[in-house]
Amino acid sequence: AQQPGTPLSDREYRHFFRSLRTARRASTACLLRALYGCQNPLVRRLDEYENHGIIPEGPICSELPGNPSFPDFCSFSFYRCTRKRYFIKV
């Protein structure tokens, strides 16, 4: 079992994003994020699921070369959405 607040494993990410695999579905989730923000209950549930039940606080390091750090998980998620790089993980 993973510790709460840790990112999903590669296998867990594949499962998590299975329903969002098409760009249309992923962009719909991003639209919800853009319209309602990170405090929206549905968006928070997705973020919590992606991080084993706890949304990380503070700086986030990602797998992105050249831009590995974000001030918080919300900023990281918005980055993925705006760049249409939906499946990058922390």
PDB file of N, CA, C and O in Angstrom:
ATOM      1  N   ALA A   1       0.839  -1.194   0.000  1.00  0.00           N
ATOM      2  CA  ALA A   1       0.000   0.000   0.000  1.00  0.00           C
ATOM      3  C   ALA A   1       0.877   1.247   0.000  1.00  0.00           C
ATOM      4  O   ALA A   1       1.889   1.315   0.698  1.00  0.00           O
ATOM      5  N   GLN A   2       0.477   2.208  -0.779  1.00  0.00           N
ATOM      6  CA  GLN A   2       1.221   3.462  -0.869  1.00  0.00           C
ATOM      7  C   GLN A   2       0.869   4.369   0.299  1.00  0.00           C
ATOM      8  O   GLN A   2      -0.224   4.285   0.859  1.00  0.00           O
ATOM      9  N   GLN A   3       1.795   5.224   0.654  1.00  0.00           N
ATOM     10  CA  GLN A   3       1.586   6.197   1.721  1.00  0.00           C
ATOM     11  C   GLN A   3       0.722   7.337   1.189  1.00  0.00           C
ATOM     12  O   GLN A   3       0.956   7.808   0.076  1.00  0.00           O
ATOM     13  N   PRO A   4      -0.277   7.795   1.958  1.00  0.00           N
ATOM     14  CA  PRO A   4      -1.114   8.912   1.509  1.00  0.00           C
ATOM     15  C   PRO A   4      -0.268  10.126   1.119  1.00  0.00           C
ATOM     16  O   PRO A   4       0.688  10.472   1.812  1.00  0.00           O
ATOM     17  N   GLY A   5      -0.625  10.759   0.019  1.00  0.00           N
ATOM     18  CA  GLY A   5       0.082  11.948  -0.450  1.00  0.00           C
ATOM     19  C   GLY A   5       1.188  11.652  -1.437  1.00  0.00           C
ATOM     20  O   GLY A   5       1.766  12.571  -2.017  1.00  0.00           O
ATOM     21  N   THR A   6       1.495  10.370  -1.637  1.00  0.00           N
ATOM     22  CA  THR A   6       2.537  10.024  -2.608  1.00  0.00           C
ATOM     23  C   THR A   6       1.905   9.858  -3.978  1.00  0.00           C
ATOM     24  O   THR A   6       0.734   9.491  -4.075  1.00  0.00           O
ATOM     25  N   PRO A   7       2.655  10.121  -5.038  1.00  0.00           N
ATOM     26  CA  PRO A   7       2.085   9.964  -6.385  1.00  0.00           C
ATOM     27  C   PRO A   7       1.817   8.499  -6.696  1.00  0.00           C
ATOM     28  O   PRO A   7       2.375   7.603  -6.063  1.00  0.00           O
ATOM     29  N   LEU A   8       0.967   8.274  -7.666  1.00  0.00           N
ATOM     30  CA  LEU A   8       0.647   6.923  -8.103  1.00  0.00           C
ATOM     31  C   LEU A   8       1.842   6.280  -8.789  1.00  0.00           C
ATOM     32  O   LEU A   8       2.682   6.965  -9.374  1.00  0.00           O
ATOM     33  N   SER A   9       1.907   4.971  -8.710  1.00  0.00           N
ATOM     34  CA  SER A   9       2.932   4.236  -9.452  1.00  0.00           C
ATOM     35  C   SER A   9       2.582   4.274 -10.943  1.00  0.00           C
ATOM     36  O   SER A   9       1.492   4.706 -11.318  1.00  0.00           O
ATOM     37  N   ASP A  10       3.497   3.827 -11.778  1.00  0.00           N
ATOM     38  CA  ASP A  10       3.215   3.796 -13.212  1.00  0.00           C
ATOM     39  C   ASP A  10       1.970   2.961 -13.502  1.00  0.00           C
ATOM     40  O   ASP A  10       1.129   3.362 -14.307  1.00  0.00           O
ATOM     41  N   ARG A  11       1.850   1.825 -12.862  1.00  0.00           N
ATOM     42  CA  ARG A  11       0.675   0.963 -13.070  1.00  0.00           C
ATOM     43  C   ARG A  11      -0.600   1.670 -12.613  1.00  0.00           C
ATOM     44  O   ARG A  11      -1.619   1.629 -13.303  1.00  0.00           O
ATOM     45  N   GLU A  12      -0.540   2.311 -11.458  1.00  0.00           N
ATOM     46  CA  GLU A  12      -1.701   3.037 -10.946  1.00  0.00           C
ATOM     47  C   GLU A  12      -2.075   4.197 -11.863  1.00  0.00           C
ATOM     48  O   GLU A  12      -3.258   4.475 -12.056  1.00  0.00           O
ATOM     49  N   TYR A  13      -1.074   4.877 -12.432  1.00  0.00           N
ATOM     50  CA  TYR A  13      -1.361   5.958 -13.370  1.00  0.00           C
ATOM     51  C   TYR A  13      -2.077   5.437 -14.603  1.00  0.00           C
ATOM     52  O   TYR A  13      -3.017   6.065 -15.091  1.00  0.00           O
ATOM     53  N   ARG A  14      -1.641   4.294 -15.107  1.00  0.00           N
ATOM     54  CA  ARG A  14      -2.315   3.727 -16.274  1.00  0.00           C
ATOM     55  C   ARG A  14      -3.775   3.455 -15.955  1.00  0.00           C
ATOM     56  O   ARG A  14      -4.655   3.737 -16.768  1.00  0.00           O
ATOM     57  N   HIS A  15      -4.037   2.905 -14.768  1.00  0.00           N
ATOM     58  CA  HIS A  15      -5.412   2.637 -14.350  1.00  0.00           C
ATOM     59  C   HIS A  15      -6.187   3.945 -14.158  1.00  0.00           C
ATOM     60  O   HIS A  15      -7.324   4.067 -14.613  1.00  0.00           O
ATOM     61  N   PHE A  16      -5.569   4.919 -13.486  1.00  0.00           N
ATOM     62  CA  PHE A  16      -6.217   6.203 -13.216  1.00  0.00           C
ATOM     63  C   PHE A  16      -6.620   6.906 -14.507  1.00  0.00           C
ATOM     64  O   PHE A  16      -7.727   7.435 -14.615  1.00  0.00           O
ATOM     65  N   PHE A  17      -5.721   6.908 -15.480  1.00  0.00           N
ATOM     66  CA  PHE A  17      -5.979   7.636 -16.712  1.00  0.00           C
ATOM     67  C   PHE A  17      -6.695   6.793 -17.767  1.00  0.00           C
ATOM     68  O   PHE A  17      -6.978   7.287 -18.859  1.00  0.00           O
ATOM     69  N   ARG A  18      -6.992   5.531 -17.458  1.00  0.00           N
ATOM     70  CA  ARG A  18      -7.664   4.678 -18.439  1.00  0.00           C
ATOM     71  C   ARG A  18      -8.939   5.336 -18.956  1.00  0.00           C
ATOM     72  O   ARG A  18      -9.194   5.340 -20.160  1.00  0.00           O
ATOM     73  N   SER A  19      -9.739   5.891 -18.051  1.00  0.00           N
ATOM     74  CA  SER A  19     -10.987   6.528 -18.483  1.00  0.00           C
ATOM     75  C   SER A  19     -10.739   7.881 -19.146  1.00  0.00           C
ATOM     76  O   SER A  19     -11.624   8.418 -19.813  1.00  0.00           O
ATOM     77  N   LEU A  20      -9.546   8.427 -18.967  1.00  0.00           N
ATOM     78  CA  LEU A  20      -9.229   9.728 -19.563  1.00  0.00           C
ATOM     79  C   LEU A  20      -8.288   9.601 -20.758  1.00  0.00           C
ATOM     80  O   LEU A  20      -7.782  10.612 -21.244  1.00  0.00           O
ATOM     81  N   ARG A  21      -8.042   8.388 -21.241  1.00  0.00           N
ATOM     82  CA  ARG A  21      -7.044   8.157 -22.279  1.00  0.00           C
ATOM     83  C   ARG A  21      -7.284   8.967 -23.551  1.00  0.00           C
ATOM     84  O   ARG A  21      -6.327   9.396 -24.196  1.00  0.00           O
ATOM     85  N   THR A  22      -8.510   9.175 -23.908  1.00  0.00           N
ATOM     86  CA  THR A  22      -8.719   9.996 -25.095  1.00  0.00           C
ATOM     87  C   THR A  22      -8.525  11.452 -24.707  1.00  0.00           C
ATOM     88  O   THR A  22      -8.871  11.864 -23.600  1.00  0.00           O
ATOM     89  N   ALA A  23      -7.981  12.209 -25.611  1.00  0.00           N
ATOM     90  CA  ALA A  23      -7.742  13.627 -25.330  1.00  0.00           C
ATOM     91  C   ALA A  23      -9.045  14.334 -24.995  1.00  0.00           C
ATOM     92  O   ALA A  23      -9.050  15.274 -24.200  1.00  0.00           O
ATOM     93  N   ARG A  24     -10.143  13.900 -25.587  1.00  0.00           N
ATOM     94  CA  ARG A  24     -11.430  14.550 -25.326  1.00  0.00           C
ATOM     95  C   ARG A  24     -11.812  14.409 -23.860  1.00  0.00           C
ATOM     96  O   ARG A  24     -12.249  15.377 -23.237  1.00  0.00           O
ATOM     97  N   ARG A  25     -11.654  13.230 -23.312  1.00  0.00           N
ATOM     98  CA  ARG A  25     -12.001  13.020 -21.904  1.00  0.00           C
ATOM     99  C   ARG A  25     -11.057  13.778 -20.980  1.00  0.00           C
ATOM    100  O   ARG A  25     -11.489  14.374 -19.993  1.00  0.00           O
ATOM    101  N   ALA A  26      -9.790  13.753 -21.300  1.00  0.00           N
ATOM    102  CA  ALA A  26      -8.818  14.476 -20.474  1.00  0.00           C
ATOM    103  C   ALA A  26      -9.080  15.972 -20.555  1.00  0.00           C
ATOM    104  O   ALA A  26      -8.983  16.674 -19.548  1.00  0.00           O
ATOM    105  N   SER A  27      -9.411  16.466 -21.745  1.00  0.00           N
ATOM    106  CA  SER A  27      -9.667  17.904 -21.865  1.00  0.00           C
ATOM    107  C   SER A  27     -10.947  18.294 -21.135  1.00  0.00           C
ATOM    108  O   SER A  27     -11.063  19.428 -20.672  1.00  0.00           O
ATOM    109  N   THR A  28     -11.906  17.387 -21.022  1.00  0.00           N
ATOM    110  CA  THR A  28     -13.119  17.664 -20.253  1.00  0.00           C
ATOM    111  C   THR A  28     -12.775  17.832 -18.775  1.00  0.00           C
ATOM    112  O   THR A  28     -13.288  18.735 -18.113  1.00  0.00           O
ATOM    113  N   ALA A  29     -11.911  16.965 -18.264  1.00  0.00           N
ATOM    114  CA  ALA A  29     -11.466  17.113 -16.875  1.00  0.00           C
ATOM    115  C   ALA A  29     -10.738  18.436 -16.693  1.00  0.00           C
ATOM    116  O   ALA A  29     -10.882  19.091 -15.661  1.00  0.00           O
ATOM    117  N   CYS A  30      -9.959  18.830 -17.690  1.00  0.00           N
ATOM    118  CA  CYS A  30      -9.251  20.120 -17.621  1.00  0.00           C
ATOM    119  C   CYS A  30     -10.223  21.288 -17.686  1.00  0.00           C
ATOM    120  O   CYS A  30     -10.014  22.310 -17.033  1.00  0.00           O
ATOM    121  N   LEU A  31     -11.272  21.144 -18.462  1.00  0.00           N
ATOM    122  CA  LEU A  31     -12.279  22.202 -18.540  1.00  0.00           C
ATOM    123  C   LEU A  31     -12.932  22.390 -17.178  1.00  0.00           C
ATOM    124  O   LEU A  31     -13.142  23.523 -16.743  1.00  0.00           O
ATOM    125  N   LEU A  32     -13.253  21.298 -16.504  1.00  0.00           N
ATOM    126  CA  LEU A  32     -13.808  21.409 -15.143  1.00  0.00           C
ATOM    127  C   LEU A  32     -12.846  22.144 -14.231  1.00  0.00           C
ATOM    128  O   LEU A  32     -13.253  22.995 -13.440  1.00  0.00           O
ATOM    129  N   ARG A  33     -11.561  21.811 -14.344  1.00  0.00           N
ATOM    130  CA  ARG A  33     -10.538  22.469 -13.522  1.00  0.00           C
ATOM    131  C   ARG A  33     -10.503  23.966 -13.832  1.00  0.00           C
ATOM    132  O   ARG A  33     -10.430  24.789 -12.920  1.00  0.00           O
ATOM    133  N   ALA A  34     -10.554  24.315 -15.107  1.00  0.00           N
ATOM    134  CA  ALA A  34     -10.490  25.728 -15.506  1.00  0.00           C
ATOM    135  C   ALA A  34     -11.745  26.484 -15.062  1.00  0.00           C
ATOM    136  O   ALA A  34     -11.658  27.628 -14.616  1.00  0.00           O
ATOM    137  N   LEU A  35     -12.895  25.850 -15.184  1.00  0.00           N
ATOM    138  CA  LEU A  35     -14.145  26.524 -14.825  1.00  0.00           C
ATOM    139  C   LEU A  35     -14.339  26.672 -13.324  1.00  0.00           C
ATOM    140  O   LEU A  35     -14.795  27.712 -12.848  1.00  0.00           O
ATOM    141  N   TYR A  36     -13.991  25.628 -12.583  1.00  0.00           N
ATOM    142  CA  TYR A  36     -14.331  25.595 -11.164  1.00  0.00           C
ATOM    143  C   TYR A  36     -13.136  25.679 -10.222  1.00  0.00           C
ATOM    144  O   TYR A  36     -13.305  25.892  -9.021  1.00  0.00           O
ATOM    145  N   GLY A  37     -11.942  25.515 -10.753  1.00  0.00           N
ATOM    146  CA  GLY A  37     -10.750  25.625  -9.921  1.00  0.00           C
ATOM    147  C   GLY A  37     -10.445  24.366  -9.140  1.00  0.00           C
ATOM    148  O   GLY A  37     -11.204  23.396  -9.158  1.00  0.00           O
ATOM    149  N   CYS A  38      -9.339  24.404  -8.468  1.00  0.00           N
ATOM    150  CA  CYS A  38      -8.851  23.230  -7.743  1.00  0.00           C
ATOM    151  C   CYS A  38      -9.650  22.936  -6.485  1.00  0.00           C
ATOM    152  O   CYS A  38      -9.526  21.844  -5.931  1.00  0.00           O
ATOM    153  N   GLN A  39     -10.458  23.866  -6.017  1.00  0.00           N
ATOM    154  CA  GLN A  39     -11.235  23.637  -4.801  1.00  0.00           C
ATOM    155  C   GLN A  39     -12.576  22.973  -5.073  1.00  0.00           C
ATOM    156  O   GLN A  39     -13.285  22.622  -4.131  1.00  0.00           O
ATOM    157  N   ASN A  40     -12.940  22.794  -6.332  1.00  0.00           N
ATOM    158  CA  ASN A  40     -14.180  22.119  -6.685  1.00  0.00           C
ATOM    159  C   ASN A  40     -14.136  20.685  -6.150  1.00  0.00           C
ATOM    160  O   ASN A  40     -13.114  20.015  -6.299  1.00  0.00           O
ATOM    161  N   PRO A  41     -15.213  20.197  -5.533  1.00  0.00           N
ATOM    162  CA  PRO A  41     -15.197  18.852  -4.951  1.00  0.00           C
ATOM    163  C   PRO A  41     -14.840  17.743  -5.950  1.00  0.00           C
ATOM    164  O   PRO A  41     -14.102  16.824  -5.594  1.00  0.00           O
ATOM    165  N   LEU A  42     -15.335  17.804  -7.168  1.00  0.00           N
ATOM    166  CA  LEU A  42     -15.007  16.779  -8.159  1.00  0.00           C
ATOM    167  C   LEU A  42     -13.530  16.837  -8.544  1.00  0.00           C
ATOM    168  O   LEU A  42     -12.868  15.804  -8.648  1.00  0.00           O
ATOM    169  N   VAL A  43     -13.025  18.035  -8.751  1.00  0.00           N
ATOM    170  CA  VAL A  43     -11.609  18.213  -9.095  1.00  0.00           C
ATOM    171  C   VAL A  43     -10.736  17.743  -7.930  1.00  0.00           C
ATOM    172  O   VAL A  43      -9.725  17.073  -8.142  1.00  0.00           O
ATOM    173  N   ARG A  44     -11.118  18.086  -6.720  1.00  0.00           N
ATOM    174  CA  ARG A  44     -10.357  17.646  -5.547  1.00  0.00           C
ATOM    175  C   ARG A  44     -10.341  16.120  -5.437  1.00  0.00           C
ATOM    176  O   ARG A  44      -9.314  15.536  -5.092  1.00  0.00           O
ATOM    177  N   ARG A  45     -11.471  15.473  -5.727  1.00  0.00           N
ATOM    178  CA  ARG A  45     -11.512  14.002  -5.671  1.00  0.00           C
ATOM    179  C   ARG A  45     -10.560  13.394  -6.688  1.00  0.00           C
ATOM    180  O   ARG A  45      -9.854  12.431  -6.386  1.00  0.00           O
ATOM    181  N   LEU A  46     -10.539  13.954  -7.893  1.00  0.00           N
ATOM    182  CA  LEU A  46      -9.593  13.459  -8.899  1.00  0.00           C
ATOM    183  C   LEU A  46      -8.152  13.650  -8.432  1.00  0.00           C
ATOM    184  O   LEU A  46      -7.327  12.746  -8.558  1.00  0.00           O
ATOM    185  N   ASP A  47      -7.854  14.839  -7.891  1.00  0.00           N
ATOM    186  CA  ASP A  47      -6.496  15.120  -7.408  1.00  0.00           C
ATOM    187  C   ASP A  47      -6.129  14.211  -6.232  1.00  0.00           C
ATOM    188  O   ASP A  47      -4.998  13.732  -6.143  1.00  0.00           O
ATOM    189  N   GLU A  48      -7.081  13.977  -5.337  1.00  0.00           N
ATOM    190  CA  GLU A  48      -6.818  13.086  -4.206  1.00  0.00           C
ATOM    191  C   GLU A  48      -6.580  11.659  -4.693  1.00  0.00           C
ATOM    192  O   GLU A  48      -5.669  10.983  -4.216  1.00  0.00           O
ATOM    193  N   TYR A  49      -7.384  11.208  -5.627  1.00  0.00           N
ATOM    194  CA  TYR A  49      -7.200   9.853  -6.157  1.00  0.00           C
ATOM    195  C   TYR A  49      -5.823   9.715  -6.804  1.00  0.00           C
ATOM    196  O   TYR A  49      -5.146   8.701  -6.641  1.00  0.00           O
ATOM    197  N   GLU A  50      -5.432  10.731  -7.524  1.00  0.00           N
ATOM    198  CA  GLU A  50      -4.138  10.695  -8.211  1.00  0.00           C
ATOM    199  C   GLU A  50      -2.972  10.638  -7.229  1.00  0.00           C
ATOM    200  O   GLU A  50      -1.869  10.233  -7.596  1.00  0.00           O
ATOM    201  N   ASN A  51      -3.211  11.042  -5.980  1.00  0.00           N
ATOM    202  CA  ASN A  51      -2.134  11.129  -4.978  1.00  0.00           C
ATOM    203  C   ASN A  51      -2.424  10.302  -3.730  1.00  0.00           C
ATOM    204  O   ASN A  51      -2.052  10.695  -2.624  1.00  0.00           O
ATOM    205  N   HIS A  52      -3.084   9.162  -3.901  1.00  0.00           N
ATOM    206  CA  HIS A  52      -3.372   8.246  -2.797  1.00  0.00           C
ATOM    207  C   HIS A  52      -4.113   8.912  -1.647  1.00  0.00           C
ATOM    208  O   HIS A  52      -3.788   8.673  -0.484  1.00  0.00           O
ATOM    209  N   GLY A  53      -5.086   9.730  -1.951  1.00  0.00           N
ATOM    210  CA  GLY A  53      -5.973  10.263  -0.921  1.00  0.00           C
ATOM    211  C   GLY A  53      -5.632  11.617  -0.344  1.00  0.00           C
ATOM    212  O   GLY A  53      -6.459  12.204   0.354  1.00  0.00           O
ATOM    213  N   ILE A  54      -4.453  12.133  -0.606  1.00  0.00           N
ATOM    214  CA  ILE A  54      -4.057  13.437  -0.061  1.00  0.00           C
ATOM    215  C   ILE A  54      -3.414  14.271  -1.170  1.00  0.00           C
ATOM    216  O   ILE A  54      -2.490  13.815  -1.843  1.00  0.00           O
ATOM    217  N   ILE A  55      -3.903  15.473  -1.350  1.00  0.00           N
ATOM    218  CA  ILE A  55      -3.305  16.376  -2.333  1.00  0.00           C
ATOM    219  C   ILE A  55      -2.033  16.955  -1.715  1.00  0.00           C
ATOM    220  O   ILE A  55      -2.091  17.584  -0.659  1.00  0.00           O
ATOM    221  N   PRO A  56      -0.888  16.749  -2.362  1.00  0.00           N
ATOM    222  CA  PRO A  56       0.374  17.251  -1.786  1.00  0.00           C
ATOM    223  C   PRO A  56       0.360  18.766  -1.611  1.00  0.00           C
ATOM    224  O   PRO A  56      -0.180  19.506  -2.434  1.00  0.00           O
ATOM    225  N   GLU A  57       0.964  19.195  -0.527  1.00  0.00           N
ATOM    226  CA  GLU A  57       1.125  20.632  -0.284  1.00  0.00           C
ATOM    227  C   GLU A  57       2.550  21.027  -0.639  1.00  0.00           C
ATOM    228  O   GLU A  57       3.461  20.200  -0.637  1.00  0.00           O
ATOM    229  N   GLY A  58       2.721  22.288  -0.940  1.00  0.00           N
ATOM    230  CA  GLY A  58       4.061  22.793  -1.221  1.00  0.00           C
ATOM    231  C   GLY A  58       4.528  22.483  -2.622  1.00  0.00           C
ATOM    232  O   GLY A  58       3.742  22.069  -3.473  1.00  0.00           O
ATOM    233  N   PRO A  59       5.812  22.684  -2.860  1.00  0.00           N
ATOM    234  CA  PRO A  59       6.368  22.499  -4.210  1.00  0.00           C
ATOM    235  C   PRO A  59       6.197  21.070  -4.713  1.00  0.00           C
ATOM    236  O   PRO A  59       6.251  20.108  -3.947  1.00  0.00           O
ATOM    237  N   ILE A  60       5.992  20.961  -6.016  1.00  0.00           N
ATOM    238  CA  ILE A  60       5.805  19.679  -6.689  1.00  0.00           C
ATOM    239  C   ILE A  60       6.914  19.511  -7.715  1.00  0.00           C
ATOM    240  O   ILE A  60       7.165  20.405  -8.524  1.00  0.00           O
ATOM    241  N   CYS A  61       7.569  18.369  -7.676  1.00  0.00           N
ATOM    242  CA  CYS A  61       8.563  18.025  -8.689  1.00  0.00           C
ATOM    243  C   CYS A  61       7.910  17.079  -9.675  1.00  0.00           C
ATOM    244  O   CYS A  61       7.179  16.172  -9.277  1.00  0.00           O
ATOM    245  N   SER A  62       8.167  17.281 -10.952  1.00  0.00           N
ATOM    246  CA  SER A  62       7.552  16.453 -11.976  1.00  0.00           C
ATOM    247  C   SER A  62       8.600  15.777 -12.833  1.00  0.00           C
ATOM    248  O   SER A  62       9.801  15.985 -12.657  1.00  0.00           O
ATOM    249  N   GLU A  63       8.126  14.960 -13.769  1.00  0.00           N
ATOM    250  CA  GLU A  63       9.001  14.276 -14.714  1.00  0.00           C
ATOM    251  C   GLU A  63       9.370  15.172 -15.897  1.00  0.00           C
ATOM    252  O   GLU A  63      10.013  14.708 -16.839  1.00  0.00           O
ATOM    253  N   LEU A  64       8.984  16.422 -15.866  1.00  0.00           N
ATOM    254  CA  LEU A  64       9.235  17.326 -16.985  1.00  0.00           C
ATOM    255  C   LEU A  64      10.693  17.777 -17.028  1.00  0.00           C
ATOM    256  O   LEU A  64      11.192  18.348 -16.058  1.00  0.00           O
ATOM    257  N   PRO A  65      11.369  17.532 -18.124  1.00  0.00           N
ATOM    258  CA  PRO A  65      12.738  18.062 -18.236  1.00  0.00           C
ATOM    259  C   PRO A  65      12.696  19.574 -18.439  1.00  0.00           C
ATOM    260  O   PRO A  65      11.888  20.081 -19.218  1.00  0.00           O
ATOM    261  N   GLY A  66      13.552  20.274 -17.752  1.00  0.00           N
ATOM    262  CA  GLY A  66      13.631  21.721 -17.921  1.00  0.00           C
ATOM    263  C   GLY A  66      12.637  22.518 -17.108  1.00  0.00           C
ATOM    264  O   GLY A  66      12.833  23.719 -16.928  1.00  0.00           O
ATOM    265  N   ASN A  67      11.585  21.908 -16.612  1.00  0.00           N
ATOM    266  CA  ASN A  67      10.600  22.602 -15.789  1.00  0.00           C
ATOM    267  C   ASN A  67      10.098  21.633 -14.722  1.00  0.00           C
ATOM    268  O   ASN A  67       8.913  21.302 -14.687  1.00  0.00           O
ATOM    269  N   PRO A  68      10.988  21.185 -13.867  1.00  0.00           N
ATOM    270  CA  PRO A  68      10.622  20.099 -12.965  1.00  0.00           C
ATOM    271  C   PRO A  68       9.842  20.495 -11.715  1.00  0.00           C
ATOM    272  O   PRO A  68       9.343  19.613 -11.015  1.00  0.00           O
ATOM    273  N   SER A  69       9.719  21.773 -11.409  1.00  0.00           N
ATOM    274  CA  SER A  69       9.126  22.164 -10.142  1.00  0.00           C
ATOM    275  C   SER A  69       7.973  23.144 -10.333  1.00  0.00           C
ATOM    276  O   SER A  69       8.007  24.014 -11.203  1.00  0.00           O
ATOM    277  N   PHE A  70       6.952  22.975  -9.496  1.00  0.00           N
ATOM    278  CA  PHE A  70       5.777  23.856  -9.489  1.00  0.00           C
ATOM    279  C   PHE A  70       5.482  24.228  -8.048  1.00  0.00           C
ATOM    280  O   PHE A  70       5.788  23.451  -7.144  1.00  0.00           O
ATOM    281  N   PRO A  71       4.891  25.406  -7.804  1.00  0.00           N
ATOM    282  CA  PRO A  71       4.656  25.835  -6.421  1.00  0.00           C
ATOM    283  C   PRO A  71       3.667  24.948  -5.663  1.00  0.00           C
ATOM    284  O   PRO A  71       3.736  24.864  -4.437  1.00  0.00           O
ATOM    285  N   ASP A  72       2.743  24.282  -6.376  1.00  0.00           N
ATOM    286  CA  ASP A  72       1.774  23.401  -5.727  1.00  0.00           C
ATOM    287  C   ASP A  72       1.163  22.464  -6.767  1.00  0.00           C
ATOM    288  O   ASP A  72       1.400  22.606  -7.967  1.00  0.00           O
ATOM    289  N   PHE A  73       0.379  21.510  -6.289  1.00  0.00           N
ATOM    290  CA  PHE A  73      -0.203  20.525  -7.197  1.00  0.00           C
ATOM    291  C   PHE A  73      -1.182  21.158  -8.170  1.00  0.00           C
ATOM    292  O   PHE A  73      -1.268  20.733  -9.323  1.00  0.00           O
ATOM    293  N   CYS A  74      -1.916  22.157  -7.730  1.00  0.00           N
ATOM    294  CA  CYS A  74      -2.862  22.851  -8.594  1.00  0.00           C
ATOM    295  C   CYS A  74      -2.135  23.475  -9.792  1.00  0.00           C
ATOM    296  O   CYS A  74      -2.601  23.352 -10.925  1.00  0.00           O
ATOM    297  N   SER A  75      -1.019  24.130  -9.557  1.00  0.00           N
ATOM    298  CA  SER A  75      -0.234  24.735 -10.642  1.00  0.00           C
ATOM    299  C   SER A  75       0.267  23.670 -11.606  1.00  0.00           C
ATOM    300  O   SER A  75       0.241  23.867 -12.821  1.00  0.00           O
ATOM    301  N   PHE A  76       0.723  22.546 -11.071  1.00  0.00           N
ATOM    302  CA  PHE A  76       1.180  21.441 -11.903  1.00  0.00           C
ATOM    303  C   PHE A  76       0.042  20.931 -12.787  1.00  0.00           C
ATOM    304  O   PHE A  76       0.233  20.708 -13.982  1.00  0.00           O
ATOM    305  N   SER A  77      -1.136  20.750 -12.202  1.00  0.00           N
ATOM    306  CA  SER A  77      -2.285  20.255 -12.957  1.00  0.00           C
ATOM    307  C   SER A  77      -2.723  21.238 -14.035  1.00  0.00           C
ATOM    308  O   SER A  77      -3.063  20.836 -15.148  1.00  0.00           O
ATOM    309  N   PHE A  78      -2.716  22.529 -13.704  1.00  0.00           N
ATOM    310  CA  PHE A  78      -3.051  23.526 -14.723  1.00  0.00           C
ATOM    311  C   PHE A  78      -2.031  23.513 -15.855  1.00  0.00           C
ATOM    312  O   PHE A  78      -2.391  23.664 -17.022  1.00  0.00           O
ATOM    313  N   TYR A  79      -0.774  23.335 -15.515  1.00  0.00           N
ATOM    314  CA  TYR A  79       0.269  23.248 -16.544  1.00  0.00           C
ATOM    315  C   TYR A  79      -0.018  22.093 -17.496  1.00  0.00           C
ATOM    316  O   TYR A  79       0.029  22.259 -18.715  1.00  0.00           O
ATOM    317  N   ARG A  80      -0.313  20.929 -16.940  1.00  0.00           N
ATOM    318  CA  ARG A  80      -0.633  19.779 -17.793  1.00  0.00           C
ATOM    319  C   ARG A  80      -1.799  20.102 -18.719  1.00  0.00           C
ATOM    320  O   ARG A  80      -1.776  19.764 -19.903  1.00  0.00           O
ATOM    321  N   CYS A  81      -2.809  20.753 -18.177  1.00  0.00           N
ATOM    322  CA  CYS A  81      -3.993  21.072 -18.979  1.00  0.00           C
ATOM    323  C   CYS A  81      -3.687  22.089 -20.071  1.00  0.00           C
ATOM    324  O   CYS A  81      -4.067  21.894 -21.226  1.00  0.00           O
ATOM    325  N   THR A  82      -3.009  23.162 -19.717  1.00  0.00           N
ATOM    326  CA  THR A  82      -2.766  24.211 -20.709  1.00  0.00           C
ATOM    327  C   THR A  82      -1.820  23.751 -21.813  1.00  0.00           C
ATOM    328  O   THR A  82      -1.921  24.212 -22.950  1.00  0.00           O
ATOM    329  N   ARG A  83      -0.902  22.847 -21.485  1.00  0.00           N
ATOM    330  CA  ARG A  83       0.047  22.327 -22.484  1.00  0.00           C
ATOM    331  C   ARG A  83      -0.455  21.067 -23.183  1.00  0.00           C
ATOM    332  O   ARG A  83       0.200  20.529 -24.076  1.00  0.00           O
ATOM    333  N   LYS A  84      -1.641  20.606 -22.754  1.00  0.00           N
ATOM    334  CA  LYS A  84      -2.232  19.367 -23.292  1.00  0.00           C
ATOM    335  C   LYS A  84      -1.260  18.191 -23.152  1.00  0.00           C
ATOM    336  O   LYS A  84      -1.138  17.346 -24.039  1.00  0.00           O
ATOM    337  N   ARG A  85      -0.585  18.171 -22.021  1.00  0.00           N
ATOM    338  CA  ARG A  85       0.322  17.075 -21.663  1.00  0.00           C
ATOM    339  C   ARG A  85      -0.302  16.363 -20.475  1.00  0.00           C
ATOM    340  O   ARG A  85       0.241  16.343 -19.370  1.00  0.00           O
ATOM    341  N   TYR A  86      -1.460  15.782 -20.742  1.00  0.00           N
ATOM    342  CA  TYR A  86      -2.343  15.275 -19.700  1.00  0.00           C
ATOM    343  C   TYR A  86      -1.746  14.177 -18.830  1.00  0.00           C
ATOM    344  O   TYR A  86      -2.133  14.037 -17.670  1.00  0.00           O
ATOM    345  N   PHE A  87      -0.826  13.406 -19.356  1.00  0.00           N
ATOM    346  CA  PHE A  87      -0.433  12.192 -18.657  1.00  0.00           C
ATOM    347  C   PHE A  87       0.951  12.264 -18.036  1.00  0.00           C
ATOM    348  O   PHE A  87       1.562  11.234 -17.751  1.00  0.00           O
ATOM    349  N   ILE A  88       1.443  13.468 -17.828  1.00  0.00           N
ATOM    350  CA  ILE A  88       2.718  13.658 -17.117  1.00  0.00           C
ATOM    351  C   ILE A  88       2.438  13.475 -15.631  1.00  0.00           C
ATOM    352  O   ILE A  88       1.429  13.962 -15.121  1.00  0.00           O
ATOM    353  N   LYS A  89       3.314  12.789 -14.952  1.00  0.00           N
ATOM    354  CA  LYS A  89       3.096  12.588 -13.521  1.00  0.00           C
ATOM    355  C   LYS A  89       4.178  13.282 -12.689  1.00  0.00           C
ATOM    356  O   LYS A  89       5.230  13.686 -13.185  1.00  0.00           O
ATOM    357  N   VAL A  90       3.857  13.396 -11.393  1.00  0.00           N
ATOM    358  CA  VAL A  90       4.799  14.024 -10.466  1.00  0.00           C
ATOM    359  C   VAL A  90       5.806  13.023  -9.983  1.00  0.00           C
ATOM    360  O   VAL A  90       6.685  13.364  -9.192  1.00  0.00           O
TER     361      VAL A  90
END
